[in-house]
Amino acid sequence: MTFYHFTGIKGSGMSSLAQILFDSGEQVQGSDYETYYFTEKPLRDRNITILPFDPDNIHEGMTVIAGNAFPDEHPELVRAKELGVEVIRYHKFLGDYIKKYTSIAITGAHGKTSTTGLMSHVIGGYMPTSFLIGDGTGSGKEDASYFVMEACEYRRHFLAYHPDYAVMTNIDFDHPDYFSDIEDVNAAFQQLALQVNKAIIACGDDEHLQKIQANVPVVFYGFGTHNDFAARNIEKTTEGTSFEVYVRNEFYHKFFIPMFGDHTVLNSLAVISLCHYEGIPANLIQERLNTYGGVKRRFTETKMGNSVLVDDYAHHPTEINATIQSARQKYPDRQIVAVFQPHTFSRTEAFLQDFADSLEKADAVYLCDIFSSAREKQGALSIDDLATLIEGSKILQTDKIDMLKEHNDAVFLFMGAGDVHKYQEAFEEVLKDNEETA
C-alpha cells in the first residue's frame, strides 16, 4: 500500500483521483484551503483526511501528487523536495495510472463532464469500470477493466495521456489566457489524436474535428447523414428525447434519453458509438441511459414552490445556449430567467458580444460581478460592459436578491464556473421565508 498526499485535494480532478486511489485500497490524505468547496463532500463521505496547507503535512515514505494550480514553490512541495519525497503532477500521475486499463479519455471544449459521467455509467453496467469525472466525482474498482476519464485541454495537460480511446465532443476557442486562437486549440487536439492507441470517436458535425488526422480509425457521430453514427427522427418532449441511430446509413436502434437539448443527444451518441465499437448490446445501453442521474452542476434542479432553480456550470456562450435550449424543451410554458456570473476577465472580454447574444435568448437576464481567478485578479472591463449590450438586463447583488421575486412560476438558470451558487442559496432563503410567512 502506498501513502498518497494530495497537495490541493479539493481540485475537481484531484478530488476524483484521491477517491479512486482510496477505493482501490491505497492510503490517502490531502491538504487545501479551508474554504468549503463541493468537491470535498465525497472525500469526507469516505473519511479521507483533509488538512490545511502546511509543510509539516509532508513526511518521508509518502508520494505527493501535486495539483496543477500550485507552483513548485508551494511550501509543501518545497518540503517534499528537501525530504527527497517523490512529487508527481496530477496529469503525469494519471497518464501512467491509466495504462493498466482499457482507457477512454473524453475531451472537448464543451460537454466533457456530462459525457464522462454518462459514459462511465453506461459502461459500468457492462464491465467493472473506474472513472474520473471533472465534477469532483471518482470511483475506483479493484477489478476494473475500463477507466473512463475527463481529459482537459487547458495548458495542454491532456497530452500527458496516451489513451486507448479518445472521445472528442467539439473544438471551440476558450481559455484565452492560454490559447492564442482557434488554430492553437486545433493543434493541441491534433497532437492528442496522434497519441491514441485504438480509435477516436469524434463529433463529425464539428468543422474542426472533421480535419483530425490520426494513426487509428476516426469514427464520426452527429446529426449529419455523413457521420458513421447518425441520430435521426429526433422527438423532443417534456419527458426527454428519443432518436433513431443509423450506423453507416443502416438502422441500428431507437433510443430514449431522459435529458433535454441537442447537446444531450450528441453526448449520448458519443457513448452509443463507443459502446457499439466495444460490442456492448443496444438493450443494455438503453437500460443504463434510463437510469442515468446526471453529474454535479449540469442542469441540477431544485424545485421550491412554483419556482425551478437550475444550477449549471455554463460559462461559455456555447454552453449558455445549450442550457437555455434544455430549459425551453423541458419547461416550454415557463419564463426562463438567466442569472449569469462571468468567469475570468480574459474570457469575458474575448466573448463579450457572444455572451450578450446567448443570454438574450432568455426572457430576463440578471448579471453578477465577474468572478476572478487565482491567476487573474483584475481586468480591463467590468460587468457593466456586458450589461450595456443586453437590453433590459440588471446587475444583481446577493443583498438585492429580492429582485428575482418579480418572476412568478419561472425557471431560474444560475450559470457560471465561479461561486454563482451563493446567489442561488440567497434566493432559496428568500423563497423559504416567503413560504413560512404565507
C-alpha positions as CSV (number, residue, x, y, z in Angstrom):
1,M,0.0,0.0,0.0
2,T,1.3,3.4,-1.0
3,F,0.6,6.5,1.2
4,Y,-0.5,9.4,-1.1
5,H,-0.7,13.0,-0.1
6,F,-2.6,15.3,-2.4
7,T,-1.5,19.0,-2.4
8,G,-4.7,20.7,-3.5
9,I,-7.0,17.8,-2.9
10,K,-10.2,19.8,-3.4
11,G,-9.4,20.5,-7.1
12,S,-12.1,18.8,-9.3
13,G,-9.7,16.3,-10.9
14,M,-7.6,15.9,-7.7
15,S,-10.6,15.1,-5.6
16,S,-11.7,12.5,-8.1
17,L,-8.3,10.8,-8.3
18,A,-8.0,10.7,-4.5
19,Q,-11.3,8.9,-4.3
20,I,-10.2,6.4,-7.0
21,L,-6.9,5.6,-5.1
22,F,-8.8,5.3,-1.8
23,D,-11.4,3.0,-3.3
24,S,-8.6,0.9,-4.7
25,G,-7.2,0.2,-1.3
26,E,-4.5,2.9,-1.1
27,Q,-3.8,5.2,1.9
28,V,-4.9,8.8,1.0
29,Q,-4.8,12.2,2.6
30,G,-4.6,15.7,1.3
31,S,-4.4,19.4,2.0
32,D,-6.1,22.5,0.7
33,Y,-7.5,25.9,1.6
34,E,-10.1,25.7,4.4
35,T,-12.9,27.3,2.3
36,Y,-15.6,24.8,1.6
37,Y,-15.9,23.5,-1.9
38,F,-18.5,21.0,-3.2
39,T,-15.7,18.6,-4.4
40,E,-14.8,17.8,-0.8
41,K,-18.1,16.1,0.1
42,P,-17.2,12.7,-1.5
43,L,-13.8,12.9,0.3
44,R,-15.4,13.5,3.7
45,D,-18.0,10.8,2.9
46,R,-15.0,8.4,2.7
47,N,-13.4,9.9,5.8
48,I,-10.4,10.9,3.8
49,T,-8.3,13.4,5.9
50,I,-8.3,16.9,4.6
51,L,-5.6,19.2,6.3
52,P,-4.9,22.9,5.9
53,F,-1.8,23.6,3.8
54,D,1.3,23.0,6.0
55,P,4.9,21.9,5.1
56,D,4.6,19.6,8.2
57,N,2.0,17.5,6.3
58,I,4.8,16.0,4.3
59,H,6.7,13.0,5.6
60,E,9.3,10.6,4.3
61,G,7.8,7.5,2.7
62,M,4.8,9.1,1.1
63,T,4.2,10.1,-2.5
64,V,3.0,13.6,-3.2
65,I,0.5,14.3,-6.0
66,A,0.6,18.0,-6.8
67,G,-2.4,19.9,-8.2
68,N,-1.6,21.9,-11.3
69,A,-2.8,25.1,-9.7
70,F,0.1,25.1,-7.3
71,P,3.6,26.1,-8.3
72,D,6.8,24.2,-7.4
73,E,7.5,26.9,-4.8
74,H,4.5,25.9,-2.7
75,P,5.7,25.2,0.8
76,E,4.5,21.6,0.8
77,L,6.3,20.9,-2.5
78,V,9.5,22.6,-1.3
79,R,9.4,20.4,1.9
80,A,8.9,17.3,-0.2
81,K,12.0,18.1,-2.2
82,E,14.0,18.7,0.9
83,L,13.0,15.3,2.3
84,G,13.6,13.5,-1.0
85,V,9.9,12.6,-1.3
86,E,8.6,11.9,-4.8
87,V,6.4,14.6,-6.2
88,I,4.2,13.9,-9.3
89,R,2.0,16.3,-11.1
90,Y,-1.7,15.3,-11.3
91,H,-1.8,14.8,-15.1
92,K,1.5,13.0,-15.2
93,F,0.4,10.5,-12.5
94,L,-2.9,9.9,-14.2
95,G,-1.2,9.3,-17.6
96,D,0.8,6.5,-16.0
97,Y,-2.1,5.1,-14.0
98,I,-4.5,4.5,-16.9
99,K,-2.0,2.2,-18.7
100,K,-3.3,-0.8,-16.9
101,Y,-6.9,-0.4,-18.2
102,T,-8.8,0.0,-21.4
103,S,-8.8,3.7,-21.1
104,I,-11.3,6.2,-22.5
105,A,-10.3,9.8,-22.4
106,I,-13.2,12.3,-23.0
107,T,-12.2,15.7,-24.2
108,G,-13.6,18.8,-26.0
109,A,-14.3,22.4,-25.3
110,H,-17.8,21.6,-24.1
111,G,-19.6,18.5,-22.8
112,K,-16.6,16.7,-21.3
113,T,-18.0,16.3,-17.8
114,S,-21.5,15.3,-18.9
115,T,-20.2,12.8,-21.4
116,T,-17.7,11.3,-19.0
117,G,-20.5,10.8,-16.4
118,L,-22.8,9.2,-18.9
119,M,-20.0,7.0,-20.4
120,S,-18.9,5.7,-17.1
121,H,-22.5,4.9,-16.0
122,V,-23.3,3.0,-19.2
123,I,-20.1,1.1,-19.5
124,G,-20.2,0.4,-15.7
125,G,-23.3,-1.7,-16.4
126,Y,-21.4,-3.9,-18.7
127,M,-18.0,-4.4,-17.0
128,P,-16.4,-3.1,-13.8
129,T,-15.3,0.5,-14.5
130,S,-13.2,3.1,-12.7
131,F,-13.9,6.7,-13.5
132,L,-12.7,10.2,-13.0
133,I,-15.3,13.0,-13.7
134,G,-14.5,16.7,-13.7
135,D,-17.2,17.5,-11.2
136,G,-15.1,16.1,-8.4
137,T,-16.6,12.5,-8.6
138,G,-14.3,9.5,-8.8
139,S,-14.6,5.7,-8.2
140,G,-12.0,3.0,-8.2
141,K,-12.9,-0.6,-8.7
142,E,-10.2,-3.1,-7.8
143,D,-11.4,-5.4,-10.6
144,A,-12.0,-2.7,-13.2
145,S,-11.1,-3.4,-16.8
146,Y,-12.2,0.1,-18.1
147,F,-11.1,3.5,-17.0
148,V,-13.2,6.4,-18.1
149,M,-11.7,9.9,-17.6
150,E,-12.2,13.5,-18.3
151,A,-9.2,15.0,-20.2
152,C,-8.9,18.8,-20.1
153,E,-7.2,20.7,-22.9
154,Y,-6.2,23.6,-20.7
155,R,-2.4,24.2,-20.8
156,R,-2.3,21.0,-23.0
157,H,-2.5,18.9,-19.8
158,F,-4.2,16.1,-21.8
159,L,-1.0,15.5,-23.7
160,A,0.2,13.5,-20.6
161,Y,-2.3,10.8,-21.7
162,H,-1.9,8.0,-24.3
163,P,-5.5,6.5,-24.1
164,D,-6.9,3.6,-25.9
165,Y,-9.9,5.7,-27.0
166,A,-10.4,9.4,-27.2
167,V,-13.9,10.9,-27.4
168,M,-13.7,14.4,-28.9
169,T,-17.0,16.3,-28.4
170,N,-16.1,19.5,-30.1
171,I,-13.3,22.1,-30.6
172,D,-14.0,25.7,-29.7
173,F,-11.9,28.7,-28.7
174,D,-11.8,29.0,-24.9
175,H,-9.2,29.7,-22.2
176,P,-8.0,32.9,-23.9
177,D,-5.5,33.3,-21.1
178,Y,-3.6,30.4,-22.5
179,F,-4.6,29.6,-26.1
180,S,-3.7,32.3,-28.7
181,D,-6.5,31.4,-31.2
182,I,-8.6,28.6,-32.5
183,E,-5.7,27.2,-34.5
184,D,-3.7,26.9,-31.3
185,V,-6.6,24.8,-29.9
186,N,-6.7,22.7,-33.0
187,A,-3.0,22.0,-32.8
188,A,-3.4,20.7,-29.2
189,F,-6.2,18.3,-30.2
190,Q,-4.3,17.2,-33.2
191,Q,-1.3,16.3,-31.1
192,L,-3.6,14.3,-28.7
193,A,-5.1,12.5,-31.7
194,L,-1.6,11.1,-32.6
195,Q,-1.3,9.6,-29.1
196,V,-4.5,7.5,-29.2
197,N,-3.9,3.7,-29.4
198,K,-7.2,2.2,-30.5
199,A,-9.8,4.6,-32.0
200,I,-11.1,8.2,-31.9
201,I,-14.8,8.8,-31.5
202,A,-15.4,12.4,-32.8
203,C,-18.3,14.7,-33.5
204,G,-18.4,14.9,-37.3
205,D,-20.7,17.9,-37.2
206,D,-17.8,19.9,-35.8
207,E,-15.9,21.5,-38.7
208,H,-12.6,21.4,-36.8
209,L,-12.9,17.8,-35.8
210,Q,-13.6,16.8,-39.4
211,K,-9.9,17.7,-40.1
212,I,-8.4,15.5,-37.3
213,Q,-5.7,13.2,-38.6
214,A,-4.7,10.0,-36.7
215,N,-2.9,6.7,-36.9
216,V,-6.0,4.9,-35.7
217,P,-9.6,4.8,-37.0
218,V,-11.6,8.0,-36.6
219,V,-15.3,7.2,-36.1
220,F,-17.7,10.2,-36.5
221,Y,-21.0,10.7,-34.9
222,G,-23.6,13.5,-35.1
223,F,-26.8,14.7,-36.8
224,G,-25.4,14.9,-40.3
225,T,-26.0,11.9,-42.6
226,H,-22.3,11.8,-43.5
227,N,-21.5,10.5,-40.0
228,D,-20.7,6.9,-39.2
229,F,-23.2,7.1,-36.4
230,A,-26.1,9.4,-37.1
231,A,-29.1,10.4,-35.0
232,R,-32.3,10.8,-37.0
233,N,-36.0,11.3,-36.4
234,I,-35.5,13.1,-33.2
235,E,-38.6,13.6,-31.0
236,K,-38.4,16.1,-28.1
237,T,-40.9,16.1,-25.3
238,T,-41.1,17.5,-21.7
239,E,-40.1,13.9,-20.6
240,G,-37.0,13.7,-22.6
241,T,-35.7,12.9,-26.1
242,S,-36.0,9.9,-28.4
243,F,-34.0,9.3,-31.6
244,E,-33.0,6.6,-34.0
245,V,-29.4,5.7,-34.6
246,Y,-28.1,4.7,-38.0
247,V,-24.7,3.1,-38.4
248,R,-23.3,3.9,-41.8
249,N,-26.8,4.6,-43.1
250,E,-28.3,1.3,-41.7
251,F,-30.8,1.4,-38.9
252,Y,-29.3,0.2,-35.6
253,H,-31.6,1.0,-32.7
254,K,-34.1,3.6,-31.3
255,F,-33.0,5.2,-28.0
256,F,-34.7,7.3,-25.4
257,I,-32.8,9.6,-23.0
258,P,-34.4,11.4,-20.0
259,M,-32.5,14.5,-21.0
260,F,-33.1,17.8,-22.8
261,G,-31.4,19.7,-25.6
262,D,-29.5,18.8,-28.7
263,H,-26.2,18.6,-26.8
264,T,-27.5,15.7,-24.7
265,V,-28.3,13.8,-27.9
266,L,-24.8,14.3,-29.1
267,N,-23.3,13.3,-25.8
268,S,-25.4,10.1,-25.8
269,L,-24.5,9.4,-29.4
270,A,-20.8,9.6,-28.5
271,V,-21.4,7.0,-25.8
272,I,-23.5,4.8,-28.1
273,S,-20.8,4.9,-30.8
274,L,-18.1,3.8,-28.4
275,C,-20.2,1.1,-26.9
276,H,-21.1,-0.3,-30.3
277,Y,-17.4,-0.3,-31.1
278,E,-16.7,-2.3,-28.0
279,G,-19.6,-4.7,-28.6
280,I,-21.9,-3.6,-25.8
281,P,-25.5,-4.7,-26.6
282,A,-28.0,-1.9,-27.5
283,N,-30.6,-3.1,-24.9
284,L,-28.0,-2.8,-22.1
285,I,-27.1,0.7,-23.4
286,Q,-30.8,1.7,-23.2
287,E,-31.2,0.3,-19.7
288,R,-28.3,2.4,-18.5
289,L,-29.4,5.5,-20.3
290,N,-32.7,5.2,-18.4
291,T,-31.1,5.2,-15.0
292,Y,-28.5,8.0,-15.6
293,G,-28.8,10.6,-12.8
294,G,-26.5,13.3,-14.3
295,V,-23.4,15.0,-12.9
296,K,-23.0,17.9,-10.5
297,R,-23.7,21.4,-11.6
298,R,-25.1,20.3,-15.0
299,F,-28.7,21.3,-15.1
300,T,-29.1,20.4,-11.5
301,E,-32.7,21.2,-10.5
302,T,-34.1,22.4,-7.2
303,K,-37.9,22.9,-7.0
304,M,-39.3,25.4,-4.4
305,G,-43.0,26.1,-4.6
306,N,-43.8,27.0,-8.2
307,S,-40.2,28.0,-9.0
308,V,-37.5,25.8,-10.6
309,L,-33.9,26.7,-9.7
310,V,-31.2,25.3,-12.0
311,D,-27.6,25.2,-11.1
312,D,-25.4,24.9,-14.2
313,Y,-21.6,25.2,-14.9
314,A,-22.2,27.1,-18.2
315,H,-19.5,29.7,-18.5
316,H,-19.0,29.9,-22.3
317,P,-21.6,31.3,-24.8
318,T,-22.0,27.9,-26.5
319,E,-22.8,26.3,-23.1
320,I,-25.3,29.1,-22.2
321,N,-27.1,28.4,-25.5
322,A,-27.3,24.7,-24.7
323,T,-28.6,25.3,-21.1
324,I,-31.3,27.7,-22.3
325,Q,-32.4,25.3,-25.0
326,S,-32.7,22.5,-22.5
327,A,-34.8,24.7,-20.2
328,R,-37.1,25.6,-23.2
329,Q,-37.6,21.9,-24.0
330,K,-38.4,20.8,-20.5
331,Y,-40.4,23.8,-19.5
332,P,-41.9,25.2,-22.7
333,D,-44.6,27.3,-20.9
334,R,-42.4,28.8,-18.2
335,Q,-40.5,32.1,-18.2
336,I,-36.7,31.5,-18.4
337,V,-34.7,33.8,-16.2
338,A,-30.9,33.8,-16.7
339,V,-28.7,34.6,-13.7
340,F,-25.1,34.7,-15.1
341,Q,-21.7,35.2,-13.4
342,P,-18.9,35.5,-16.0
343,H,-15.7,33.6,-15.1
344,T,-12.4,35.4,-15.6
345,F,-11.9,38.8,-17.1
346,S,-10.0,37.5,-20.1
347,R,-12.9,35.1,-21.1
348,T,-15.4,37.9,-20.6
349,E,-13.5,40.3,-22.8
350,A,-12.9,37.7,-25.5
351,F,-16.5,36.7,-25.8
352,L,-18.3,39.8,-24.7
353,Q,-20.7,40.1,-27.7
354,D,-21.2,36.3,-27.8
355,F,-22.2,36.3,-24.2
356,A,-24.8,39.0,-24.9
357,D,-26.2,37.2,-27.9
358,S,-26.6,33.9,-26.0
359,L,-28.1,35.4,-22.8
360,E,-30.6,37.4,-24.8
361,K,-32.3,34.1,-25.6
362,A,-33.6,34.1,-22.0
363,D,-36.8,36.0,-21.1
364,A,-35.0,38.0,-18.4
365,V,-31.3,38.5,-17.6
366,Y,-29.5,39.2,-14.3
367,L,-25.7,39.7,-14.3
368,C,-23.4,39.1,-11.3
369,D,-19.9,40.6,-10.9
370,I,-17.1,38.9,-12.9
371,F,-15.5,36.1,-10.9
372,S,-11.8,36.5,-10.9
373,S,-9.4,33.5,-10.7
374,A,-6.2,32.9,-8.7
375,R,-4.2,33.6,-11.8
376,E,-6.2,36.7,-12.9
377,K,-7.4,39.1,-10.2
378,Q,-8.5,42.0,-12.4
379,G,-9.1,43.1,-15.9
380,A,-9.9,46.0,-18.3
381,L,-13.6,45.7,-18.1
382,S,-16.5,45.2,-15.6
383,I,-19.9,43.6,-15.6
384,D,-21.4,46.9,-16.7
385,D,-19.7,46.4,-20.1
386,L,-21.8,43.2,-20.7
387,A,-24.9,44.8,-19.2
388,T,-24.9,47.6,-21.8
389,L,-25.1,45.0,-24.6
390,I,-28.2,43.3,-23.2
391,E,-31.3,45.4,-23.3
392,G,-33.3,45.2,-20.0
393,S,-30.6,43.3,-18.1
394,K,-30.0,44.1,-14.5
395,I,-27.0,43.9,-12.2
396,L,-27.6,41.5,-9.3
397,Q,-26.0,41.5,-5.8
398,T,-26.7,38.9,-3.1
399,D,-28.3,41.6,-0.8
400,K,-30.6,42.6,-3.6
401,I,-31.7,39.1,-4.4
402,D,-35.3,40.0,-3.8
403,M,-35.3,41.4,-7.4
404,L,-35.9,37.9,-8.6
405,K,-39.2,37.6,-6.8
406,E,-41.0,39.5,-9.5
407,H,-40.8,36.4,-11.7
408,N,-43.6,34.0,-10.8
409,D,-43.6,30.3,-11.7
410,A,-40.3,30.9,-13.5
411,V,-37.2,28.7,-14.3
412,F,-34.1,30.4,-12.9
413,L,-30.8,29.4,-14.5
414,F,-27.9,30.1,-12.2
415,M,-25.0,29.8,-14.6
416,G,-21.2,30.2,-14.1
417,A,-18.0,28.5,-13.1
418,G,-17.3,30.6,-10.0
419,D,-19.4,31.0,-6.9
420,V,-22.7,31.7,-8.5
421,H,-24.1,29.2,-6.0
422,K,-24.2,31.9,-3.4
423,Y,-26.8,33.8,-5.4
424,Q,-28.9,30.7,-5.7
425,E,-28.5,30.0,-2.0
426,A,-29.6,33.6,-1.1
427,F,-32.6,33.3,-3.4
428,E,-33.5,29.9,-1.8
429,E,-33.6,31.6,1.6
430,V,-35.9,34.3,0.3
431,L,-38.3,31.6,-1.1
432,K,-38.2,29.7,2.2
433,D,-39.1,32.9,4.1
434,N,-42.0,33.6,1.7
435,E,-43.3,30.0,2.3
436,E,-43.1,30.4,6.0
437,T,-44.9,33.7,6.1
438,A,-47.5,32.8,3.5
